[in-house]
């Protein structure tokens, strides 16, 4: 998957990896796996974030999604009713006394808001990809050439690689990697910025008859660089 991403014609190989992981995770959930008891137990427990529930809905397997949501809602009802019963005897906050601690109902609901089966699955695989990237940096000259000749990264993944390098690399290998990473990021960020600049100029009547050069798709490529969203 890492070589595939760095071979892809995109502005951030790491965005490509995450997008691929996301597509596979959605297909996995909406495939026969939604009938697997162990998978369903986990989706019942953590649910899905708003972004990924939209992708699951777009998958068109409405029966599968209905079954997943129904058993998730069953578990949510059971869990919250138990917590409600524990908190009902508690005295209400007075105007003179602040509540002693956070409500267990609020804690449970807050945890559900920030949990997602697909996010968890993606992050687990993506973390392993990052570890593998640095293993390749240390041991594979062919990959290093591919890395240095790539189209660079979005700002978020540039930051991630810079941060993770300190955990995985030492000495001259770290120095060389950071130098190459900085160069690949800035040079390609500037390249897309220049394409975007020409894209803007093309809306000026003075340049209407000039060629588009590489700027026709500059806007979605700039969005990838700035926001990490593949078009």
C-alpha positions in Angstrom: 0.0 0.0 0.0 2.8 2.4 0.7 4.5 1.9 -2.7 1.1 2.1 -4.4 0.5 5.5 -2.7 3.9 6.9 -3.6 3.4 5.7 -7.2 0.0 7.4 -7.4 -0.3 10.7 -9.2 -1.5 12.7 -6.2 -0.4 15.7 -4.1 -0.1 13.7 -0.9 0.7 10.0 -0.7 -0.4 9.8 2.9 -3.8 11.3 2.1 -4.0 8.6 -0.6 -3.3 5.9 2.0 -6.0 7.2 4.3 -8.5 7.5 1.5 -7.8 3.9 0.5 -8.1 2.7 4.1 -11.4 4.6 4.4 -12.9 3.1 1.2 -11.8 -0.4 2.3 -13.2 0.0 5.8 -16.6 1.2 4.5 -16.8 -1.7 2.0 -15.8 -4.1 4.8 -18.5 -2.9 7.2 -21.2 -2.9 4.4 -20.1 -6.4 3.2 -20.9 -9.7 4.9 -19.0 -8.6 8.0 -22.0 -6.7 9.4 -23.5 -10.1 10.2 -20.4 -11.1 12.2 -21.1 -11.1 15.9 -17.7 -9.9 16.9 -17.8 -7.0 14.4 -21.3 -6.1 15.4 -20.4 -6.1 19.1 -17.7 -3.5 18.4 -19.9 -1.3 16.2 -22.6 -1.5 18.9 -20.1 -0.3 21.4 -18.4 2.6 19.6 -20.8 3.6 16.7 -19.6 5.9 13.9 -18.7 9.5 13.5 -21.0 11.8 11.5 -18.6 11.7 8.5 -18.4 7.9 8.3 -22.1 7.3 8.9 -22.7 9.5 5.8 -20.4 7.3 3.8 -22.1 4.2 5.0 -25.5 5.6 4.0 -24.1 6.4 0.6 -23.0 2.8 0.2 -26.7 1.9 -0.6 -26.8 -1.2 1.7 -29.7 0.2 3.6 -30.7 -3.1 5.3 -27.2 -3.7 6.5 -26.9 -0.2 7.9 -30.3 -0.4 9.4 -29.3 -3.6 11.3 -26.1 -2.1 12.5 -27.8 1.1 13.8 -30.6 -0.8 15.4 -28.4 -3.0 17.6 -26.2 0.0 18.3 -29.3 1.9 19.5 -30.4 -1.1 21.5 -27.1 -1.1 23.4 -27.2 2.7 23.8 -30.7 2.5 25.4 -29.6 -0.2 27.8 -26.5 1.5 28.9 -28.0 5.0 29.3 -31.0 3.6 31.2 -28.7 1.9 33.7 -26.7 5.1 34.2 -30.0 7.1 34.6 -31.2 4.8 37.4 -27.9 5.3 39.2 -28.1 9.1 39.0 -31.8 9.6 39.8 -31.4 9.4 43.6 -28.7 12.1 43.6 -29.8 15.4 44.9 -30.0 18.2 42.3 -27.4 21.0 42.4 -28.3 23.8 44.7 -27.6 27.5 44.1 -25.0 27.4 46.9 -23.2 24.1 45.9 -21.7 23.1 42.6 -22.1 19.6 41.3 -19.5 17.3 42.8 -18.4 15.6 39.6 -19.3 15.0 36.0 -22.4 13.0 35.3 -21.9 9.5 34.2 -24.6 10.0 31.6 -22.8 13.0 30.2 -19.5 11.1 30.2 -21.0 8.1 28.3 -22.7 10.4 25.7 -19.5 12.4 25.3 -17.5 9.2 24.7 -20.0 8.1 22.0 -19.7 11.5 20.3 -15.9 11.0 19.7 -15.8 7.3 19.0 -16.0 5.6 15.6 -15.4 2.1 14.4 -14.0 3.2 11.0 -11.8 5.9 12.5 -10.4 3.4 14.9 -9.7 0.8 12.2 -8.2 3.4 9.9 -5.9 4.9 12.6 -4.6 1.5 13.6 -3.6 0.6 10.0 -2.3 4.1 9.3 0.0 4.0 12.3 1.5 0.8 11.0 2.0 2.4 7.6 3.9 5.3 9.2 6.1 2.8 11.1 6.8 1.0 7.8 7.6 4.2 6.0 10.4 4.9 8.5 11.6 1.4 8.2 11.9 1.9 4.4 13.7 5.2 4.9 16.3 3.4 7.0 16.7 0.3 4.7 15.5 1.0 1.2 17.3 3.4 -1.1 14.8 2.8 -3.9 12.0 4.0 -1.6 14.1 7.1 -0.6 14.4 8.0 -4.2 10.7 7.6 -4.7 10.0 9.7 -1.5 12.4 12.5 -2.7 10.8 12.6 -6.1 7.2 12.6 -4.9 4.8 15.5 -5.3 5.1 16.3 -1.6 2.5 16.3 1.2 -0.3 18.2 2.7 0.7 20.3 5.6 -0.9 18.0 8.2 1.0 14.9 6.9 4.2 17.0 6.5 3.9 17.8 10.2 3.2 14.2 11.1 6.3 12.9 9.2 8.4 15.6 10.8 7.1 14.8 14.3 7.4 11.0 13.9 10.9 11.2 12.4 12.2 12.0 15.9 10.7 8.8 17.3 12.1 6.5 14.5 15.4 8.0 13.2 18.7 9.1 14.7 21.9 10.9 13.7 22.7 11.4 10.0 19.6 9.4 8.9 17.4 11.9 10.7 19.4 14.9 9.3 19.1 13.6 5.8 15.4 12.7 6.1 14.4 16.1 7.6 16.4 17.9 4.9 14.7 15.9 2.1 11.3 16.2 3.8 11.6 20.0 4.1 12.7 20.3 0.4 10.0 18.0 -0.9 7.2 19.7 1.0 8.2 23.4 0.3 9.1 22.9 -3.4 5.8 21.1 -4.2 3.7 23.4 -2.0 5.2 26.3 -4.0 4.6 24.5 -7.3 0.9 24.2 -6.5 0.8 27.7 -5.2 2.2 28.9 -8.5 -0.3 26.8 -10.5 -3.1 28.4 -8.4 -1.6 31.8 -9.1 -1.9 31.2 -12.8 -5.4 29.8 -12.4 -6.4 33.1 -10.8 -4.7 35.1 -13.6 -6.7 33.2 -16.2 -9.8 35.0 -15.0 -8.2 38.3 -16.0 -9.2 39.3 -19.5 -5.5 40.1 -20.3 -4.7 36.4 -20.0 -7.8 34.9 -21.6 -6.0 33.7 -24.7 -3.0 32.4 -22.8 -2.6 28.6 -22.2 -3.8 27.1 -18.9 -0.4 25.4 -18.4 -0.8 23.1 -15.4 -3.4 25.2 -13.7 -6.8 23.7 -14.7 -7.0 21.5 -11.7 -5.0 23.8 -9.4 -7.9 24.4 -7.1 -8.6 20.8 -6.0 -4.8 20.2 -5.7 -4.4 23.3 -3.5 -7.2 22.0 -1.3 -5.3 18.7 -0.9 -2.1 20.6 0.0 -3.9 22.9 2.5 -6.6 20.7 3.9 -5.6 17.2 3.2 -8.6 16.3 1.1 -8.1 14.3 -2.1 -10.4 15.4 -5.0 
